[in-house]
Amino acid sequence: MRATATDTRSQPRRGAVLPTALAPFGVTREQAAALLSISPSLFDNAVEAGTMPQPRILRGRNIWDVNELYECFLALPSRRSANDQDLDAAPSQGNAFDDAKKAQ
């Protein structure tokens, strides 16, 4: 059987082509969610709410820029340190994804 451009069996894996120390600068939806330690569905909600960036598109394939993901992650609110406030006594503030969606 002759290999075609869409036949992924004949294409080398990323690790076989690039050094493992070279971090990717574009990731899939599932990889983006994994970078943030959240589920793909929660990641989808964050993208829809504008809390996470929209993907780049290459030939119909969605690819998220790792630097943009990092910048959006840093922009998320964080809890105050335990010295500033008793976190267990603080009222629930919801989450940034839902808050951004409500603000639209």
MDAnalysis code that builds the backbone (N, CA, C; Angstrom):
import MDAnalysis as mda
import numpy as np

u = mda.Universe.empty(312, n_residues=104, atom_resindex=np.repeat(np.arange(104), 3), trajectory=True)
u.add_TopologyAttr("name", ["N", "CA", "C"] * 104)
u.add_TopologyAttr("resid", np.arange(1, 105))
u.add_TopologyAttr("resname", ["MET", "ARG", "ALA", "THR", "ALA", "THR", "ASP", "THR", "ARG", "SER", "GLN", "PRO", "ARG", "ARG", "GLY", "ALA", "VAL", "LEU", "PRO", "THR", "ALA", "LEU", "ALA", "PRO", "PHE", "GLY", "VAL", "THR", "ARG", "GLU", "GLN", "ALA", "ALA", "ALA", "LEU", "LEU", "SER", "ILE", "SER", "PRO", "SER", "LEU", "PHE", "ASP", "ASN", "ALA", "VAL", "GLU", "ALA", "GLY", "THR", "MET", "PRO", "GLN", "PRO", "ARG", "ILE", "LEU", "ARG", "GLY", "ARG", "ASN", "ILE", "TRP", "ASP", "VAL", "ASN", "GLU", "LEU", "TYR", "GLU", "CYS", "PHE", "LEU", "ALA", "LEU", "PRO", "SER", "ARG", "ARG", "SER", "ALA", "ASN", "ASP", "GLN", "ASP", "LEU", "ASP", "ALA", "ALA", "PRO", "SER", "GLN", "GLY", "ASN", "ALA", "PHE", "ASP", "ASP", "ALA", "LYS", "LYS", "ALA", "GLN"])
u.atoms.positions = np.array([
    [0.834, -1.182, 0.000],
    [0.000, 0.000, 0.000],
    [0.878, 1.245, 0.000],
    [0.551, 2.173, -0.839],
    [1.328, 3.392, -0.979],
    [0.884, 4.431, 0.049],
    [1.836, 5.069, 0.723],
    [1.523, 6.082, 1.741],
    [1.098, 7.378, 1.064],
    [0.079, 8.023, 1.626],
    [-0.389, 9.311, 1.119],
    [-0.097, 10.391, 2.146],
    [-0.340, 11.628, 1.754],
    [-0.085, 12.755, 2.663],
    [-0.951, 12.689, 3.907],
    [-2.126, 12.068, 3.815],
    [-3.009, 11.992, 4.982],
    [-2.827, 10.695, 5.752],
    [-1.966, 9.823, 5.291],
    [-1.718, 8.554, 5.970],
    [-0.726, 8.800, 7.096],
    [-1.227, 8.891, 8.322],
    [-0.376, 9.235, 9.456],
    [0.521, 8.077, 9.875],
    [0.254, 6.888, 9.410],
    [1.097, 5.745, 9.781],
    [2.509, 5.912, 9.241],
    [2.667, 6.575, 8.121],
    [3.980, 6.724, 7.510],
    [4.710, 7.981, 7.975],
    [4.015, 8.875, 8.670],
    [4.630, 10.118, 9.110],
    [5.304, 9.922, 10.459],
    [6.524, 10.458, 10.627],
    [7.231, 10.291, 11.902],
    [6.546, 11.070, 13.014],
    [6.631, 10.558, 14.213],
    [6.080, 11.237, 15.382],
    [6.951, 12.435, 15.737],
    [6.372, 13.407, 16.453],
    [7.082, 14.628, 16.823],
    [8.400, 14.312, 17.513],
    [8.391, 13.350, 18.451],
    [9.589, 13.000, 19.199],
    [10.695, 12.425, 18.330],
    [10.327, 11.862, 17.209],
    [11.331, 11.298, 16.314],
    [11.968, 12.369, 15.435],
    [11.317, 13.509, 15.302],
    [11.806, 14.573, 14.424],
    [12.464, 15.700, 15.217],
    [11.844, 16.094, 16.328],
    [12.329, 17.224, 17.120],
    [12.927, 16.742, 18.436],
    [13.885, 17.471, 18.964],
    [14.421, 17.102, 20.274],
    [13.340, 17.223, 21.353],
    [13.356, 16.316, 22.295],
    [12.332, 16.333, 23.349],
    [12.444, 17.573, 24.229],
    [13.615, 18.201, 24.290],
    [13.793, 19.408, 25.103],
    [13.141, 20.638, 24.466],
    [12.789, 20.546, 23.182],
    [12.160, 21.669, 22.498],
    [10.656, 21.640, 22.768],
    [10.185, 22.604, 23.531],
    [8.757, 22.667, 23.871],
    [7.946, 23.094, 22.652],
    [6.771, 22.516, 22.465],
    [5.934, 22.943, 21.340],
    [5.408, 24.351, 21.579],
    [5.173, 25.097, 20.506],
    [4.587, 26.426, 20.655],
    [3.153, 26.445, 20.175],
    [2.667, 25.323, 19.688],
    [1.273, 25.155, 19.313],
    [0.783, 23.807, 19.815],
    [-0.417, 23.788, 20.409],
    [-0.958, 22.550, 20.977],
    [-2.419, 22.360, 20.562],
    [-2.873, 21.128, 20.651],
    [-4.260, 20.799, 20.355],
    [-5.156, 21.219, 21.514],
    [-6.446, 21.139, 21.313],
    [-7.433, 21.459, 22.355],
    [-7.198, 20.608, 23.600],
    [-7.017, 19.316, 23.399],
    [-6.810, 18.408, 24.528],
    [-5.512, 18.725, 25.260],
    [-4.464, 19.040, 24.502],
    [-3.187, 19.387, 25.124],
    [-3.289, 20.715, 25.870],
    [-4.010, 21.680, 25.300],
    [-4.196, 22.977, 25.957],
    [-4.917, 22.789, 27.288],
    [-5.969, 21.983, 27.282],
    [-6.699, 21.710, 28.524],
    [-5.786, 21.024, 29.536],
    [-4.980, 20.078, 29.073],
    [-4.067, 19.368, 29.969],
    [-3.018, 20.314, 30.559],
    [-2.539, 21.271, 29.765],
    [-1.581, 22.258, 30.282],
    [-2.164, 23.042, 31.449],
    [-3.479, 23.270, 31.407],
    [-4.158, 24.038, 32.455],
    [-4.719, 23.146, 33.560],
    [-4.551, 21.833, 33.399],
    [-5.079, 20.854, 34.364],
    [-6.595, 20.940, 34.497],
    [-7.271, 21.140, 33.359],
    [-8.732, 21.165, 33.338],
    [-9.225, 20.232, 32.240],
    [-10.507, 19.950, 32.241],
    [-11.085, 19.083, 31.218],
    [-11.223, 19.839, 29.897],
    [-11.245, 19.117, 28.785],
    [-11.470, 19.786, 27.499],
    [-12.784, 20.568, 27.455],
    [-13.836, 20.068, 28.108],
    [-15.112, 20.792, 28.078],
    [-15.020, 22.105, 28.870],
    [-14.312, 22.113, 29.989],
    [-14.121, 23.359, 30.742],
    [-13.243, 24.318, 29.933],
    [-12.267, 23.783, 29.212],
    [-11.443, 24.615, 28.343],
    [-12.299, 25.256, 27.256],
    [-13.213, 24.471, 26.663],
    [-14.122, 25.014, 25.652],
    [-14.941, 26.167, 26.216],
    [-15.437, 26.008, 27.444],
    [-16.212, 27.075, 28.101],
    [-15.355, 28.326, 28.291],
    [-14.093, 28.126, 28.664],
    [-13.197, 29.259, 28.885],
    [-12.913, 29.988, 27.572],
    [-12.754, 29.246, 26.481],
    [-12.527, 29.876, 25.172],
    [-13.771, 30.651, 24.762],
    [-14.941, 30.042, 24.952],
    [-16.204, 30.698, 24.596],
    [-16.418, 31.966, 25.420],
    [-16.023, 31.928, 26.693],
    [-16.194, 33.082, 27.578],
    [-15.147, 34.156, 27.336],
    [-14.101, 33.831, 26.579],
    [-13.048, 34.799, 26.324],
    [-11.950, 34.796, 27.365],
    [-12.021, 33.870, 28.317],
    [-10.998, 33.770, 29.349],
    [-9.735, 33.113, 28.818],
    [-9.894, 32.256, 27.836],
    [-8.778, 31.617, 27.138],
    [-8.827, 32.055, 25.679],
    [-7.683, 32.039, 24.998],
    [-7.623, 32.568, 23.631],
    [-8.306, 31.675, 22.606],
    [-8.635, 32.271, 21.484],
    [-9.139, 31.524, 20.331],
    [-7.953, 30.809, 19.686],
    [-8.212, 29.711, 18.989],
    [-7.106, 28.994, 18.348],
    [-6.649, 29.663, 17.063],
    [-5.455, 29.319, 16.642],
    [-4.972, 29.637, 15.305],
    [-5.519, 28.520, 14.422],
    [-5.676, 28.766, 13.147],
    [-6.220, 27.742, 12.260],
    [-5.231, 27.478, 11.135],
    [-4.863, 26.225, 10.970],
    [-3.963, 25.806, 9.907],
    [-4.624, 24.663, 9.148],
    [-5.070, 24.966, 7.931],
    [-5.744, 23.978, 7.080],
    [-6.902, 23.294, 7.810],
    [-7.685, 24.100, 8.520],
    [-8.853, 23.587, 9.211],
    [-8.576, 22.967, 10.567],
    [-7.341, 22.972, 10.985],
    [-6.978, 22.387, 12.275],
    [-6.772, 23.491, 13.299],
    [-7.392, 23.363, 14.468],
    [-7.255, 24.342, 15.549],
    [-5.977, 24.079, 16.332],
    [-5.171, 25.128, 16.473],
    [-3.912, 25.030, 17.213],
    [-3.825, 26.236, 18.143],
    [-3.629, 25.972, 19.434],
    [-3.531, 27.052, 20.416],
    [-2.081, 27.416, 20.654],
    [-1.811, 28.719, 20.673],
    [-0.494, 29.266, 20.938],
    [-0.198, 29.115, 22.433],
    [0.880, 28.429, 22.765],
    [1.223, 28.169, 24.165],
    [1.484, 29.474, 24.917],
    [2.105, 30.446, 24.260],
    [2.376, 31.729, 24.928],
    [1.079, 32.465, 25.252],
    [0.096, 32.418, 24.348],
    [-1.191, 33.056, 24.615],
    [-1.916, 32.347, 25.762],
    [-1.837, 31.023, 25.800],
    [-2.441, 30.268, 26.907],
    [-1.813, 30.689, 28.234],
    [-0.498, 30.820, 28.233],
    [0.221, 31.206, 29.446],
    [-0.190, 32.604, 29.902],
    [-0.270, 33.545, 28.959],
    [-0.675, 34.915, 29.301],
    [-2.089, 34.938, 29.887],
    [-3.001, 34.179, 29.288],
    [-4.379, 34.123, 29.798],
    [-4.428, 33.459, 31.164],
    [-3.593, 32.451, 31.357],
    [-3.530, 31.794, 32.659],
    [-3.069, 32.782, 33.726],
    [-2.045, 33.556, 33.416],
    [-1.546, 34.544, 34.386],
    [-2.569, 35.628, 34.685],
    [-3.479, 35.885, 33.744],
    [-4.501, 36.913, 33.937],
    [-5.663, 36.424, 34.802],
    [-5.744, 35.115, 35.051],
    [-6.812, 34.595, 35.902],
    [-6.635, 35.101, 37.325],
    [-7.724, 35.329, 38.031],
    [-7.593, 35.786, 39.422],
    [-7.000, 34.683, 40.291],
    [-6.314, 35.091, 41.330],
    [-5.741, 34.113, 42.260],
    [-6.268, 34.392, 43.658],
    [-6.212, 33.378, 44.463],
    [-6.628, 33.563, 45.856],
    [-5.556, 34.356, 46.580],
    [-5.992, 35.096, 47.580],
    [-5.037, 35.821, 48.411],
    [-4.298, 34.825, 49.286],
    [-3.183, 35.253, 49.805],
    [-2.435, 34.369, 50.702],
    [-3.213, 34.173, 51.994],
    [-2.923, 33.095, 52.683],
    [-3.625, 32.766, 53.927],
    [-3.449, 33.858, 54.970],
    [-2.369, 34.634, 54.890],
    [-2.142, 35.714, 55.845],
    [-3.105, 36.878, 55.623],
    [-3.537, 37.074, 54.379],
    [-4.428, 38.188, 54.063],
    [-5.871, 37.906, 54.426],
    [-6.275, 36.632, 54.311],
    [-7.687, 36.302, 54.476],
    [-7.825, 34.821, 54.816],
    [-8.773, 34.503, 55.663],
    [-9.071, 33.115, 55.970],
    [-9.866, 32.551, 54.800],
    [-9.227, 31.753, 53.953],
    [-9.861, 31.273, 52.727],
    [-11.068, 30.394, 52.998],
    [-11.054, 29.636, 54.104],
    [-12.190, 28.777, 54.418],
    [-13.406, 29.596, 54.837],
    [-13.192, 30.770, 55.396],
    [-14.300, 31.607, 55.845],
    [-14.797, 32.538, 54.743],
    [-14.030, 32.651, 53.672],
    [-14.404, 33.569, 52.595],
    [-15.564, 33.003, 51.793],
    [-16.497, 33.867, 51.371],
    [-17.601, 33.385, 50.536],
    [-17.080, 32.942, 49.171],
    [-17.758, 32.004, 48.581],
    [-17.372, 31.509, 47.266],
    [-17.502, 32.626, 46.239],
    [-16.505, 32.738, 45.379],
    [-16.497, 33.795, 44.375],
    [-16.850, 33.278, 42.980],
    [-17.208, 31.999, 42.841],
    [-17.459, 31.444, 41.516],
    [-16.142, 31.151, 40.837],
    [-16.145, 31.108, 39.516],
    [-14.885, 30.923, 38.808],
    [-14.780, 31.942, 37.683],
    [-13.574, 32.167, 37.243],
    [-13.307, 33.212, 36.253],
    [-14.002, 32.945, 34.931],
    [-14.166, 31.677, 34.572],
    [-14.803, 31.346, 33.308],
    [-16.272, 31.759, 33.325],
    [-16.985, 31.395, 34.396],
    [-18.382, 31.748, 34.503],
    [-18.568, 33.254, 34.641],
    [-17.681, 33.906, 35.418],
    [-17.767, 35.352, 35.619],
    [-17.600, 36.093, 34.305],
    [-16.660, 35.653, 33.486],
    [-16.446, 36.300, 32.181],
    [-17.631, 36.099, 31.270],
    [-18.228, 34.940, 31.334],
    [-19.388, 34.644, 30.483],
    [-20.591, 35.503, 30.890],
    [-20.791, 35.684, 32.208],
    [-21.896, 36.502, 32.709],
    [-21.732, 37.962, 32.321],
    [-20.476, 38.415, 32.230],
    [-20.214, 39.809, 31.925],
    [-20.500, 40.169, 30.472],
    [-20.632, 39.169, 29.613],
    [-20.860, 39.446, 28.188],
    [-22.262, 39.913, 27.919],
])
